[in-house]
Amino acid sequence: MMKLEEAKAKTKVIAEGAIVIALSVLLRGILPPIFRLPQGGFVSAAGMAPLF
């Protein structure tokens, strides 16, 4: 069985990951895309910021 500390650490990592993904989705609409991809996607600087 998993120790309580290990379970808390894993929960924290999952929560931080969810927050970073949500922040990235919200921020990508702020700045215009840097470049567009051939199949309709795009890359924006604001959307990449939380990942760094």
PyMOL Python script that loads the backbone (N, CA, C, O; Angstrom):
from pymol import cmd

cmd.read_pdbstr("""\
ATOM      1  N   MET A   1       0.831  -1.185   0.000  1.00  0.00           N
ATOM      2  CA  MET A   1       0.000   0.000   0.000  1.00  0.00           C
ATOM      3  C   MET A   1       0.879   1.254   0.000  1.00  0.00           C
ATOM      4  O   MET A   1       1.974   1.268   0.563  1.00  0.00           O
ATOM      5  N   MET A   2       0.379   2.279  -0.632  1.00  0.00           N
ATOM      6  CA  MET A   2       1.149   3.517  -0.765  1.00  0.00           C
ATOM      7  C   MET A   2       1.140   4.294   0.552  1.00  0.00           C
ATOM      8  O   MET A   2       0.119   4.384   1.234  1.00  0.00           O
ATOM      9  N   LYS A   3       2.292   4.844   0.886  1.00  0.00           N
ATOM     10  CA  LYS A   3       2.368   5.659   2.090  1.00  0.00           C
ATOM     11  C   LYS A   3       1.624   6.965   1.873  1.00  0.00           C
ATOM     12  O   LYS A   3       1.451   7.406   0.737  1.00  0.00           O
ATOM     13  N   LEU A   4       1.191   7.573   2.944  1.00  0.00           N
ATOM     14  CA  LEU A   4       0.427   8.817   2.869  1.00  0.00           C
ATOM     15  C   LEU A   4       1.247   9.937   2.240  1.00  0.00           C
ATOM     16  O   LEU A   4       0.714  10.724   1.457  1.00  0.00           O
ATOM     17  N   GLU A   5       2.533  10.023   2.568  1.00  0.00           N
ATOM     18  CA  GLU A   5       3.381  11.077   2.008  1.00  0.00           C
ATOM     19  C   GLU A   5       3.525  10.921   0.498  1.00  0.00           C
ATOM     20  O   GLU A   5       3.513  11.909  -0.238  1.00  0.00           O
ATOM     21  N   GLU A   6       3.662   9.673   0.037  1.00  0.00           N
ATOM     22  CA  GLU A   6       3.779   9.417  -1.399  1.00  0.00           C
ATOM     23  C   GLU A   6       2.489   9.788  -2.114  1.00  0.00           C
ATOM     24  O   GLU A   6       2.523  10.346  -3.211  1.00  0.00           O
ATOM     25  N   ALA A   7       1.367   9.485  -1.506  1.00  0.00           N
ATOM     26  CA  ALA A   7       0.079   9.820  -2.105  1.00  0.00           C
ATOM     27  C   ALA A   7      -0.101  11.331  -2.191  1.00  0.00           C
ATOM     28  O   ALA A   7      -0.608  11.838  -3.191  1.00  0.00           O
ATOM     29  N   LYS A   8       0.312  12.056  -1.148  1.00  0.00           N
ATOM     30  CA  LYS A   8       0.209  13.516  -1.167  1.00  0.00           C
ATOM     31  C   LYS A   8       1.117  14.107  -2.234  1.00  0.00           C
ATOM     32  O   LYS A   8       0.735  15.053  -2.922  1.00  0.00           O
ATOM     33  N   ALA A   9       2.320  13.553  -2.375  1.00  0.00           N
ATOM     34  CA  ALA A   9       3.260  14.058  -3.380  1.00  0.00           C
ATOM     35  C   ALA A   9       2.717  13.842  -4.788  1.00  0.00           C
ATOM     36  O   ALA A   9       2.822  14.729  -5.636  1.00  0.00           O
ATOM     37  N   LYS A  10       2.140  12.676  -5.043  1.00  0.00           N
ATOM     38  CA  LYS A  10       1.580  12.401  -6.366  1.00  0.00           C
ATOM     39  C   LYS A  10       0.378  13.288  -6.645  1.00  0.00           C
ATOM     40  O   LYS A  10       0.199  13.758  -7.768  1.00  0.00           O
ATOM     41  N   THR A  11      -0.441  13.519  -5.637  1.00  0.00           N
ATOM     42  CA  THR A  11      -1.596  14.399  -5.803  1.00  0.00           C
ATOM     43  C   THR A  11      -1.148  15.817  -6.103  1.00  0.00           C
ATOM     44  O   THR A  11      -1.753  16.498  -6.931  1.00  0.00           O
ATOM     45  N   LYS A  12      -0.098  16.267  -5.439  1.00  0.00           N
ATOM     46  CA  LYS A  12       0.425  17.619  -5.675  1.00  0.00           C
ATOM     47  C   LYS A  12       0.945  17.761  -7.102  1.00  0.00           C
ATOM     48  O   LYS A  12       0.697  18.778  -7.751  1.00  0.00           O
ATOM     49  N   VAL A  13       1.655  16.765  -7.592  1.00  0.00           N
ATOM     50  CA  VAL A  13       2.183  16.805  -8.958  1.00  0.00           C
ATOM     51  C   VAL A  13       1.049  16.849  -9.971  1.00  0.00           C
ATOM     52  O   VAL A  13       1.123  17.603 -10.941  1.00  0.00           O
ATOM     53  N   ILE A  14       0.012  16.066  -9.768  1.00  0.00           N
ATOM     54  CA  ILE A  14      -1.136  16.056 -10.678  1.00  0.00           C
ATOM     55  C   ILE A  14      -1.850  17.400 -10.651  1.00  0.00           C
ATOM     56  O   ILE A  14      -2.241  17.913 -11.700  1.00  0.00           O
ATOM     57  N   ALA A  15      -2.024  17.973  -9.472  1.00  0.00           N
ATOM     58  CA  ALA A  15      -2.697  19.274  -9.355  1.00  0.00           C
ATOM     59  C   ALA A  15      -1.878  20.379 -10.014  1.00  0.00           C
ATOM     60  O   ALA A  15      -2.439  21.232 -10.703  1.00  0.00           O
ATOM     61  N   GLU A  16      -0.565  20.378  -9.813  1.00  0.00           N
ATOM     62  CA  GLU A  16       0.289  21.388 -10.448  1.00  0.00           C
ATOM     63  C   GLU A  16       0.260  21.252 -11.965  1.00  0.00           C
ATOM     64  O   GLU A  16       0.233  22.255 -12.678  1.00  0.00           O
ATOM     65  N   GLY A  17       0.266  20.040 -12.453  1.00  0.00           N
ATOM     66  CA  GLY A  17       0.181  19.820 -13.893  1.00  0.00           C
ATOM     67  C   GLY A  17      -1.123  20.332 -14.475  1.00  0.00           C
ATOM     68  O   GLY A  17      -1.134  20.939 -15.546  1.00  0.00           O
ATOM     69  N   ALA A  18      -2.224  20.091 -13.772  1.00  0.00           N
ATOM     70  CA  ALA A  18      -3.525  20.572 -14.236  1.00  0.00           C
ATOM     71  C   ALA A  18      -3.575  22.096 -14.258  1.00  0.00           C
ATOM     72  O   ALA A  18      -4.146  22.687 -15.174  1.00  0.00           O
ATOM     73  N   ILE A  19      -2.983  22.728 -13.259  1.00  0.00           N
ATOM     74  CA  ILE A  19      -2.964  24.198 -13.205  1.00  0.00           C
ATOM     75  C   ILE A  19      -2.134  24.764 -14.356  1.00  0.00           C
ATOM     76  O   ILE A  19      -2.539  25.742 -14.983  1.00  0.00           O
ATOM     77  N   VAL A  20      -0.984  24.165 -14.639  1.00  0.00           N
ATOM     78  CA  VAL A  20      -0.126  24.645 -15.727  1.00  0.00           C
ATOM     79  C   VAL A  20      -0.824  24.482 -17.075  1.00  0.00           C
ATOM     80  O   VAL A  20      -0.747  25.373 -17.921  1.00  0.00           O
ATOM     81  N   ILE A  21      -1.495  23.369 -17.279  1.00  0.00           N
ATOM     82  CA  ILE A  21      -2.216  23.153 -18.537  1.00  0.00           C
ATOM     83  C   ILE A  21      -3.351  24.154 -18.676  1.00  0.00           C
ATOM     84  O   ILE A  21      -3.537  24.726 -19.750  1.00  0.00           O
ATOM     85  N   ALA A  22      -4.111  24.374 -17.612  1.00  0.00           N
ATOM     86  CA  ALA A  22      -5.212  25.341 -17.671  1.00  0.00           C
ATOM     87  C   ALA A  22      -4.693  26.750 -17.928  1.00  0.00           C
ATOM     88  O   ALA A  22      -5.291  27.493 -18.706  1.00  0.00           O
ATOM     89  N   LEU A  23      -3.605  27.124 -17.298  1.00  0.00           N
ATOM     90  CA  LEU A  23      -3.012  28.446 -17.512  1.00  0.00           C
ATOM     91  C   LEU A  23      -2.526  28.599 -18.951  1.00  0.00           C
ATOM     92  O   LEU A  23      -2.674  29.665 -19.548  1.00  0.00           O
ATOM     93  N   SER A  24      -1.959  27.557 -19.496  1.00  0.00           N
ATOM     94  CA  SER A  24      -1.499  27.591 -20.883  1.00  0.00           C
ATOM     95  C   SER A  24      -2.665  27.777 -21.847  1.00  0.00           C
ATOM     96  O   SER A  24      -2.558  28.540 -22.807  1.00  0.00           O
ATOM     97  N   VAL A  25      -3.764  27.093 -21.602  1.00  0.00           N
ATOM     98  CA  VAL A  25      -4.945  27.224 -22.468  1.00  0.00           C
ATOM     99  C   VAL A  25      -5.516  28.635 -22.384  1.00  0.00           C
ATOM    100  O   VAL A  25      -5.929  29.192 -23.401  1.00  0.00           O
ATOM    101  N   LEU A  26      -5.544  29.214 -21.201  1.00  0.00           N
ATOM    102  CA  LEU A  26      -6.074  30.570 -21.050  1.00  0.00           C
ATOM    103  C   LEU A  26      -5.169  31.622 -21.686  1.00  0.00           C
ATOM    104  O   LEU A  26      -5.657  32.577 -22.289  1.00  0.00           O
ATOM    105  N   LEU A  27      -3.870  31.454 -21.554  1.00  0.00           N
ATOM    106  CA  LEU A  27      -2.932  32.461 -22.043  1.00  0.00           C
ATOM    107  C   LEU A  27      -2.722  32.431 -23.553  1.00  0.00           C
ATOM    108  O   LEU A  27      -2.295  33.430 -24.132  1.00  0.00           O
ATOM    109  N   ARG A  28      -3.013  31.310 -24.198  1.00  0.00           N
ATOM    110  CA  ARG A  28      -2.721  31.240 -25.629  1.00  0.00           C
ATOM    111  C   ARG A  28      -3.599  32.164 -26.460  1.00  0.00           C
ATOM    112  O   ARG A  28      -3.264  32.452 -27.609  1.00  0.00           O
ATOM    113  N   GLY A  29      -4.712  32.635 -25.911  1.00  0.00           N
ATOM    114  CA  GLY A  29      -5.563  33.564 -26.631  1.00  0.00           C
ATOM    115  C   GLY A  29      -5.146  35.015 -26.496  1.00  0.00           C
ATOM    116  O   GLY A  29      -5.723  35.878 -27.157  1.00  0.00           O
ATOM    117  N   ILE A  30      -4.156  35.314 -25.654  1.00  0.00           N
ATOM    118  CA  ILE A  30      -3.759  36.701 -25.404  1.00  0.00           C
ATOM    119  C   ILE A  30      -2.970  37.281 -26.572  1.00  0.00           C
ATOM    120  O   ILE A  30      -3.305  38.355 -27.072  1.00  0.00           O
ATOM    121  N   LEU A  31      -1.938  36.588 -27.006  1.00  0.00           N
ATOM    122  CA  LEU A  31      -1.091  37.083 -28.094  1.00  0.00           C
ATOM    123  C   LEU A  31      -1.445  36.371 -29.398  1.00  0.00           C
ATOM    124  O   LEU A  31      -1.919  35.235 -29.381  1.00  0.00           O
ATOM    125  N   PRO A  32      -1.213  37.036 -30.520  1.00  0.00           N
ATOM    126  CA  PRO A  32      -1.448  36.359 -31.802  1.00  0.00           C
ATOM    127  C   PRO A  32      -0.435  35.229 -31.989  1.00  0.00           C
ATOM    128  O   PRO A  32       0.623  35.235 -31.359  1.00  0.00           O
ATOM    129  N   PRO A  33      -0.746  34.280 -32.832  1.00  0.00           N
ATOM    130  CA  PRO A  33       0.163  33.149 -33.047  1.00  0.00           C
ATOM    131  C   PRO A  33       1.511  33.583 -33.621  1.00  0.00           C
ATOM    132  O   PRO A  33       1.581  34.522 -34.414  1.00  0.00           O
ATOM    133  N   ILE A  34       2.571  32.898 -33.217  1.00  0.00           N
ATOM    134  CA  ILE A  34       3.904  33.144 -33.768  1.00  0.00           C
ATOM    135  C   ILE A  34       3.951  32.618 -35.200  1.00  0.00           C
ATOM    136  O   ILE A  34       4.390  33.318 -36.112  1.00  0.00           O
ATOM    137  N   PHE A  35       3.497  31.387 -35.387  1.00  0.00           N
ATOM    138  CA  PHE A  35       3.375  30.827 -36.733  1.00  0.00           C
ATOM    139  C   PHE A  35       2.256  29.799 -36.742  1.00  0.00           C
ATOM    140  O   PHE A  35       1.924  29.216 -35.709  1.00  0.00           O
ATOM    141  N   ARG A  36       1.687  29.586 -37.902  1.00  0.00           N
ATOM    142  CA  ARG A  36       0.598  28.627 -38.063  1.00  0.00           C
ATOM    143  C   ARG A  36       1.150  27.311 -38.610  1.00  0.00           C
ATOM    144  O   ARG A  36       2.085  27.296 -39.410  1.00  0.00           O
ATOM    145  N   LEU A  37       0.565  26.237 -38.172  1.00  0.00           N
ATOM    146  CA  LEU A  37       0.972  24.920 -38.624  1.00  0.00           C
ATOM    147  C   LEU A  37       0.093  24.487 -39.798  1.00  0.00           C
ATOM    148  O   LEU A  37      -1.019  24.994 -39.946  1.00  0.00           O
ATOM    149  N   PRO A  38       0.565  23.567 -40.632  1.00  0.00           N
ATOM    150  CA  PRO A  38      -0.148  23.228 -41.858  1.00  0.00           C
ATOM    151  C   PRO A  38      -1.538  22.616 -41.650  1.00  0.00           C
ATOM    152  O   PRO A  38      -2.385  22.731 -42.535  1.00  0.00           O
ATOM    153  N   GLN A  39      -1.794  21.982 -40.529  1.00  0.00           N
ATOM    154  CA  GLN A  39      -3.081  21.327 -40.333  1.00  0.00           C
ATOM    155  C   GLN A  39      -4.012  22.138 -39.441  1.00  0.00           C
ATOM    156  O   GLN A  39      -4.918  21.581 -38.820  1.00  0.00           O
ATOM    157  N   GLY A  40      -3.796  23.449 -39.373  1.00  0.00           N
ATOM    158  CA  GLY A  40      -4.706  24.329 -38.652  1.00  0.00           C
ATOM    159  C   GLY A  40      -4.281  24.720 -37.253  1.00  0.00           C
ATOM    160  O   GLY A  40      -4.940  25.555 -36.634  1.00  0.00           O
ATOM    161  N   GLY A  41      -3.224  24.159 -36.736  1.00  0.00           N
ATOM    162  CA  GLY A  41      -2.761  24.519 -35.404  1.00  0.00           C
ATOM    163  C   GLY A  41      -1.892  25.757 -35.429  1.00  0.00           C
ATOM    164  O   GLY A  41      -1.585  26.289 -36.496  1.00  0.00           O
ATOM    165  N   PHE A  42      -1.495  26.220 -34.245  1.00  0.00           N
ATOM    166  CA  PHE A  42      -0.605  27.370 -34.163  1.00  0.00           C
ATOM    167  C   PHE A  42       0.175  27.328 -32.866  1.00  0.00           C
ATOM    168  O   PHE A  42      -0.180  26.608 -31.932  1.00  0.00           O
ATOM    169  N   VAL A  43       1.246  28.112 -32.821  1.00  0.00           N
ATOM    170  CA  VAL A  43       2.083  28.236 -31.628  1.00  0.00           C
ATOM    171  C   VAL A  43       2.074  29.691 -31.212  1.00  0.00           C
ATOM    172  O   VAL A  43       2.339  30.571 -32.030  1.00  0.00           O
ATOM    173  N   SER A  44       1.770  29.960 -29.935  1.00  0.00           N
ATOM    174  CA  SER A  44       1.810  31.330 -29.430  1.00  0.00           C
ATOM    175  C   SER A  44       2.745  31.392 -28.224  1.00  0.00           C
ATOM    176  O   SER A  44       2.874  30.424 -27.476  1.00  0.00           O
ATOM    177  N   ALA A  45       3.391  32.536 -28.047  1.00  0.00           N
ATOM    178  CA  ALA A  45       4.363  32.695 -26.961  1.00  0.00           C
ATOM    179  C   ALA A  45       3.692  32.632 -25.591  1.00  0.00           C
ATOM    180  O   ALA A  45       4.242  32.037 -24.664  1.00  0.00           O
ATOM    181  N   ALA A  46       2.521  33.231 -25.452  1.00  0.00           N
ATOM    182  CA  ALA A  46       1.846  33.254 -24.153  1.00  0.00           C
ATOM    183  C   ALA A  46       1.397  31.857 -23.737  1.00  0.00           C
ATOM    184  O   ALA A  46       1.410  31.534 -22.550  1.00  0.00           O
ATOM    185  N   GLY A  47       1.007  31.043 -24.680  1.00  0.00           N
ATOM    186  CA  GLY A  47       0.583  29.686 -24.364  1.00  0.00           C
ATOM    187  C   GLY A  47       1.727  28.790 -23.931  1.00  0.00           C
ATOM    188  O   GLY A  47       1.512  27.810 -23.219  1.00  0.00           O
ATOM    189  N   MET A  48       2.945  29.117 -24.354  1.00  0.00           N
ATOM    190  CA  MET A  48       4.112  28.317 -23.997  1.00  0.00           C
ATOM    191  C   MET A  48       4.741  28.765 -22.679  1.00  0.00           C
ATOM    192  O   MET A  48       5.530  28.017 -22.100  1.00  0.00           O
ATOM    193  N   ALA A  49       4.420  29.948 -22.196  1.00  0.00           N
ATOM    194  CA  ALA A  49       5.054  30.516 -21.004  1.00  0.00           C
ATOM    195  C   ALA A  49       4.950  29.627 -19.763  1.00  0.00           C
ATOM    196  O   ALA A  49       5.964  29.435 -19.093  1.00  0.00           O
ATOM    197  N   PRO A  50       3.785  29.074 -19.418  1.00  0.00           N
ATOM    198  CA  PRO A  50       3.722  28.248 -18.200  1.00  0.00           C
ATOM    199  C   PRO A  50       4.566  26.977 -18.281  1.00  0.00           C
ATOM    200  O   PRO A  50       4.943  26.424 -17.248  1.00  0.00           O
ATOM    201  N   LEU A  51       4.861  26.517 -19.470  1.00  0.00           N
ATOM    202  CA  LEU A  51       5.649  25.301 -19.613  1.00  0.00           C
ATOM    203  C   LEU A  51       7.119  25.535 -19.311  1.00  0.00           C
ATOM    204  O   LEU A  51       7.847  24.595 -18.991  1.00  0.00           O
ATOM    205  N   PHE A  52       7.561  26.786 -19.410  1.00  0.00           N
ATOM    206  CA  PHE A  52       8.952  27.104 -19.107  1.00  0.00           C
ATOM    207  C   PHE A  52       9.076  27.423 -17.652  1.00  0.00           C
ATOM    208  O   PHE A  52      10.172  27.721 -17.177  1.00  0.00           O
TER     209      PHE A  52
END
""", "prot")
cmd.dss("prot")
cmd.show_as("cartoon", "prot")
cmd.util.cbc("prot")
cmd.orient("prot")
